Structures are given as C-alpha cells and as structure tokens.
C-alpha cells in the first residue's frame, strides 16, 4: 500500500511509548482504518486489527466486543463529536492513545479537501485527562513531544519548542 510521506518523528515517539507501556507481543485493536502505523506496529511484533472506517460517533459499539490486550487510538479522538461515548464503550482494560494538543498560536486543523480529516476537538492535556477520568479510565503514564516542520516563519519556530502531541497510557478503573 502506498502512503504519503510518513511523520517519522511522531511515529518513532509513538512506537517508543507503546513499547514501554505494552511490550510486544500483544494483540491490539487500533481504532481507525489501516494506516502506515498499523504496519509499523506489526513489524515490531504486535498483532493489529483495525476498525473499518465506520462513523465512530454513530457506531461506537465496534470497540466493545474485541478480545484484545489493548485498544490504541492514535490521533482519533479529536475527529469525534463525542469521544466520551466511545471511551465509555471500550471493553479492553488498557488504552494507549495520542491526541494533538491545542496550540495557542494556531487554529484547529481542518482539511479543505477531506471532510473526515478535520479536528472537532484539540484538547489541552488536563482536558483530555479529565475526559479519561470521567469515562472510567485512570491515566498511568503520559508523554508529550513537538512536531517541527521544515518551513520558515514564527509558527514553525514555535513548533520546535511547543509540544503538539500528547500520549496517554490508561487502564480501566
């Protein structure tokens, strides 16, 4: 399968975080369609199943009947109108997720060509932690990293120092 250029730094950070909190081999349901990171996880000893591209706001039950070691959701919850519902329905006892953080110097991401590639939410870390707590999860570990871009300007400079991604490992209470 052919993909656009992959975000190497983000994928490396995500993989290191995943390996630290859930060493391979493990069986994962990765929320979202198959993607380059699904393949990276498999290359690193994980068995990965993906959801099928269904509207998760309308069909959150896709996460409640899986016999897996963990659910992963990498840059998924920001696209949902109500991530609360799917977080409540997850049957697995472990969750590893990343979200883009709200950046004070730029607006929420919105693709002009793909109606699904838009962020309804961009959280601050405390907001996402609160959402997890309210849906029955206890955050056990977290990490943040930047997302620098190779452009010139004030915002690209700020991206070198301002964390963009927030990773959380949580367990069901």
N, C-alpha and C positions, 0 to 999 in steps of 0.2 A: 504494500500500500504506500502511495506517495503522499508526503506531507510537506507543508511549507517549512521553512527554516524553524528548527525546534529551539525553544528557550533553554539553552544549555545550563546556565547558572541556576535557574529556577528548578529545573528537573534534577540537577545534582543535589541541591539543597533538600528537595522533597524526598529523594531517594535516601539520602543520609538520615533524615528524620524518621522515615518509615522503617529503615533497617534498625535504627536504635530502639524504637518502641515496639516493633513487631518483626523480629528476625524471621527470615525465610528458613524452612519452607512454611508457608501459610496459605490458606485459601481466602481470597478476598472477593467481595462484591464491590466493584468500583462503580459508583453512581455516575452515569453519563455513558455516552457511546464509546466504543473502542477508539483509542487515540494513541499517539506515539508513547505516552507514558504507560499505557497498558502493556505495550510491548517491552518497555524498559523494565517494568516490574517482573514480567515473565522471564526475561533474560537474566534476572537476578534471583531466580528460584521461587517466585510466587506463582500460584495458580490464580488466574484472574478471570472473573466473569464480569460482564458489563451489563448495564440496563440497555434497553433497546431504542432509546431516543423518544420514549413516550413523554408526554407533558407531566412532569412530576408534581405540579400543583394539582392536577386533575387525577393522577393515578399514583398517589404516594404509597399504596399498598405493595408496590414492587419490591420494597425493602423489608417486608415483614415476614417473608416465608423462606428465607435463604438460610441454609446450613453452612455458615462460613465462620472463619475465625475473626473476621473484622469487616467493617464497611469502610471504604475510603470514598472521599468526595473532594477532589482537587479542583478548586475554582468552580464550584457548582452552586452553592447556596446563595450567592449574590444574584443569580439569574432567576430565583424563585420569588414569586409574590409573597408566599408564606412558608419560609423554611421551617417554621415552628411545627407544622403538620408532619412533614416527612421526618424531622428529628424525633418526634414522639413515636412514630410508627416503626422505627428501626428495631428489628428483633435482636440483632447481634449485640454482644456485650461490650464490644470495642469499636471505637470510631477514630479514624485518622483523617483529618481534613485540613485543607488550606483555603484561605479566602484572601482576596485583595483588600487591603486596608483603605479606608477613606483618606485621601490626601488633601490637605488644606489648600494646596496650590493648583488643583485641577478638578474638574467635574467628574462625575461618574462616567464610566466607559459606555459608549453607545455606538455600535457599528451602523454605518449608513447603508450597508448592503444586505446584512443578515439580521432579520427581525429577532432571531433567537440569541444572537450574540450581543446582548445588552445586559447591563447590570441594573437591576432594580434596587439592590442594596449594596452599599460599600460601607462596611462596619468599622467602628473603632474597636480595638481589642477588647475593651471592657464590655461593649455591647454584645459582642459575639459570645464572650464568656457567660454573660447573663442569660442569653438565649439558650446556651447549652444547659445551664443550671435549671432554668425554667422547664426544660423538656426532659429532665431526669438524667442528665449526664454530669459527671464530675471530671473536670479537666485535671489531668495528671502531669502533663508536660506541654510546654509551648515553646515556640521559637519564632523569630522574625528575621526577614532578610530584605535587602534592597533589590531594585530592578533597574540598574542603569541602562541607558540607551546611548547609542553612538551618534548623538546629534549635538548641535551647538545651541546654547540658549540657557536661560535661567532655570526653566523646569528640568531639562536634562541634568544640570548641575545638582539641583535639589534631589533628583532621583538617585544620585550616587551616595547620598547620606541619609535619606529618609526611608525607613522600612516601608515596603509596599505589600509584602506577603506575610501572613500570619498563619502558622501551623499549630494545630492542637491535637494532642492525643487525649481522648476521654474514654472513660468507662461508665457503663450504665450503673446508676446508684442502686 
